[in-house]
Amino acid sequence: MALSKKQQAIVDELERRHQMSVEFMNDWLLFNQILTAYPSPGVNKAQLENQFLKIKSKLAREHKVLKDTLQTDYNIDGNAMNIVSGATSLEAIYSQSEVAVKKLQNEWHRAFISINETLGGIEDKRNRARAGEKIWIPPVGGGGGGGGPKAGGGGAGLSPKAKKNLIIVLVLLAIFGVILGVPQIRELYMSSFRDLFSSGRSAPSL
């Protein structure tokens, strides 16, 4: 079944998001491979340290873009980037106790499972979209950045100052509505206005 232009655009976008997720997962695997290779006999530890710093930097960049892109489809363990930022160097990691190293490896594994779950969700959406099913995908940036306004309302939000002014106007209108709607209050205000103007007219004779 031929897809409409709109459906094909969604398929293409899901394909892009899938590739991003695959790349992040592959780099997550590489992070662990470098980590586990460090204590092996005969390895070039200086070279591994250099590779470790590079993959840490790449993961941090990819993670931010992936999170902003996937929005509600993002289900990666929240501790994933804490693992990356906390692992300052391979030498520092292995200078800790075996218990601490084991804990780091367990945290890495838990994050890996969540990355696979996120990837699986994107694959499922992509395959259903390919089959012609109408699929909604969260806009890039969640309406606050690129693609948000096109995805359905709320992209061009009011500035804080405009919101404050709008609230003030609405409050004044509400008060005015109460004055007009309650006869006793309306008569009280009208009486006050009449007294004000009558006293204003008599003021010159004093």
Legacy VTK file of the C-alpha trace (Angstrom):
# vtk DataFile Version 3.0
C-alpha trace
ASCII
DATASET POLYDATA
POINTS 206 float
0.000 0.000 0.000
1.388 3.360 -1.054
1.848 5.830 1.753
0.709 9.424 1.623
3.328 12.174 1.745
2.481 12.845 5.385
2.779 9.164 6.331
6.061 8.829 4.416
7.436 11.868 6.233
6.602 10.200 9.556
8.279 6.970 8.418
11.395 8.921 7.387
11.489 10.742 10.722
11.086 7.484 12.655
13.879 5.988 10.570
16.103 8.926 11.523
15.238 8.522 15.205
15.880 4.789 14.971
19.337 5.370 13.513
20.123 7.875 16.272
19.078 5.329 18.900
21.156 2.570 17.268
24.239 4.802 17.197
23.779 5.721 20.840
23.433 2.049 21.792
26.569 1.108 19.804
28.549 3.853 21.540
27.175 2.690 24.879
28.538 -0.774 24.080
31.893 0.718 23.079
32.019 2.607 26.386
31.758 -0.705 28.241
34.234 -2.489 25.947
36.884 0.151 26.667
36.011 0.046 30.356
36.377 -3.728 30.663
39.514 -3.883 28.494
41.555 -1.581 30.760
42.652 -4.144 33.384
43.625 -6.749 30.763
47.366 -7.598 30.648
49.412 -6.006 27.876
46.881 -3.338 26.795
47.937 0.188 25.874
46.380 1.983 28.824
47.210 5.473 27.579
45.458 4.755 24.294
42.422 3.337 26.108
42.236 6.436 28.320
42.197 8.631 25.213
39.462 6.519 23.597
37.520 6.578 26.860
37.493 10.390 27.007
36.368 10.601 23.366
33.483 8.137 23.789
32.365 9.909 26.975
32.187 13.217 25.106
30.362 11.649 22.160
27.815 9.946 24.417
27.063 13.220 26.212
26.387 15.019 22.897
24.306 12.174 21.493
22.300 11.807 24.673
21.179 15.446 24.712
20.089 15.377 21.066
18.382 12.014 21.494
16.446 13.103 24.579
15.299 16.352 22.919
14.284 14.466 19.779
12.474 11.449 21.233
10.543 13.347 23.919
7.885 10.943 25.288
9.477 8.033 23.395
12.631 8.502 25.461
12.776 5.774 28.128
16.498 5.581 28.870
17.486 5.111 32.506
17.921 8.504 34.147
21.213 7.392 35.677
22.845 6.778 32.291
24.611 10.133 32.041
25.553 10.038 35.731
27.509 6.895 34.907
29.329 8.698 32.089
30.057 11.900 34.008
31.025 10.023 37.164
33.571 7.862 35.334
36.282 10.534 35.197
39.024 8.186 33.974
39.746 4.486 33.691
42.569 4.765 36.195
40.234 6.429 38.719
37.601 3.738 38.219
39.977 0.842 38.820
41.628 2.539 41.786
38.342 1.931 43.630
37.310 -1.300 45.305
36.040 -4.267 43.317
32.599 -3.645 44.816
32.532 -0.105 43.389
33.629 -1.340 39.948
30.982 -4.070 40.034
28.332 -1.519 40.978
29.324 0.651 38.001
29.062 -2.330 35.666
25.604 -3.205 37.038
24.433 0.394 36.520
25.792 0.314 32.978
23.862 -2.901 32.302
20.593 -1.463 33.654
21.002 1.583 31.397
21.766 -0.721 28.448
18.456 -2.525 28.977
16.569 0.772 28.994
18.333 1.875 25.780
17.209 -1.366 24.153
13.645 -0.748 25.335
13.705 2.742 23.832
15.120 1.379 20.586
12.470 -1.352 20.515
9.686 1.210 20.930
11.017 3.282 18.019
11.348 0.152 15.847
7.758 -0.821 16.623
6.441 2.621 15.683
8.520 2.665 12.504
7.304 -0.761 11.390
3.663 0.134 12.068
4.062 3.393 10.176
5.613 1.501 7.246
2.527 -0.744 7.220
0.295 2.320 6.798
-0.888 2.749 10.378
-1.338 6.355 11.466
1.344 7.046 14.023
1.818 10.174 16.142
5.360 11.104 17.059
6.381 13.787 19.579
7.797 16.880 17.889
11.498 17.655 18.128
12.037 19.986 21.071
8.564 19.354 22.488
7.116 22.549 21.012
9.846 24.719 22.460
12.282 24.276 19.581
12.444 23.291 15.945
9.411 21.386 14.713
7.235 22.202 17.722
4.870 24.753 16.159
4.220 22.523 13.166
3.225 19.618 15.378
0.112 21.112 16.759
-0.411 24.306 18.645
1.316 26.128 21.418
4.526 26.743 19.507
4.263 30.516 19.611
3.724 31.040 23.338
3.244 34.353 25.114
6.180 36.099 26.742
6.152 36.314 30.577
5.363 40.051 30.402
2.455 39.479 28.009
1.104 36.708 30.250
1.276 39.002 33.282
-0.581 41.783 31.433
-3.215 39.314 30.237
-3.794 38.068 33.795
-4.217 41.652 35.052
-6.773 42.405 32.308
-8.697 39.207 33.059
-8.801 40.008 36.787
-10.070 43.527 36.109
-12.719 42.181 33.752
-13.790 39.638 36.370
-14.116 42.368 38.999
-16.070 44.556 36.575
-18.344 41.602 35.801
-19.060 41.077 39.495
-19.877 44.776 39.897
-22.351 44.690 37.032
-23.817 41.327 37.988
-24.608 42.031 41.657
-27.195 44.844 42.057
-26.124 45.791 45.581
-22.465 46.160 44.622
-23.374 47.942 41.390
-25.547 50.474 43.274
-22.783 50.985 45.847
-20.224 51.835 43.168
-22.672 54.017 41.219
-23.489 55.914 44.416
-19.798 56.409 45.082
-19.263 57.749 41.545
-22.228 60.139 41.914
-20.880 61.418 45.228
-17.438 61.853 43.698
-18.670 63.893 40.764
-21.135 65.923 42.827
-18.392 66.837 45.308
-16.148 67.689 42.369
-18.706 70.153 40.970
-19.255 71.844 44.349
-15.581 72.158 45.129
-15.060 75.621 43.497
-17.748 77.233 45.757
-15.852 76.360 48.933
LINES 1 207
206 0 1 2 3 4 5 6 7 8 9 10 11 12 13 14 15 16 17 18 19 20 21 22 23 24 25 26 27 28 29 30 31 32 33 34 35 36 37 38 39 40 41 42 43 44 45 46 47 48 49 50 51 52 53 54 55 56 57 58 59 60 61 62 63 64 65 66 67 68 69 70 71 72 73 74 75 76 77 78 79 80 81 82 83 84 85 86 87 88 89 90 91 92 93 94 95 96 97 98 99 100 101 102 103 104 105 106 107 108 109 110 111 112 113 114 115 116 117 118 119 120 121 122 123 124 125 126 127 128 129 130 131 132 133 134 135 136 137 138 139 140 141 142 143 144 145 146 147 148 149 150 151 152 153 154 155 156 157 158 159 160 161 162 163 164 165 166 167 168 169 170 171 172 173 174 175 176 177 178 179 180 181 182 183 184 185 186 187 188 189 190 191 192 193 194 195 196 197 198 199 200 201 202 203 204 205
